[in-house]
Amino acid sequence: MTKSIALSFVLAASLGLAACSGGHENAANNAANAAENASNAADNAMNAALNAADNAANAASNATNNAANAM
């Protein structure tokens, strides 16, 4: 009888440790995801800036072409 009670306590403690150990993995995964999201946001901001610069260059070129065609 006492062996079965002791075994039950060991089993409960093992399950408790197994359930608690996943928190570190989740925290690490969350940190990795946050870093990837920050990297993606930086890439998106850089792409937006490059697109804005390209658009400005195209607008200037179009204005030059329109002025040349008006002559």
Sequence and secondary structure as in RCSB ss.txt:
>XXXX:A:sequence
MTKSIALSFVLAASLGLAACSGGHENAANNAANAAENASNAADNAMNAALNAADNAANAASNATNNAANAM
>XXXX:A:secstr
 HHHHHHHHHHHHHHHHHHHHHHHHHHHHHHHHHHHHHHHHHHHHHHHHHHHHHHHHHHHHHHHHHHHHH 
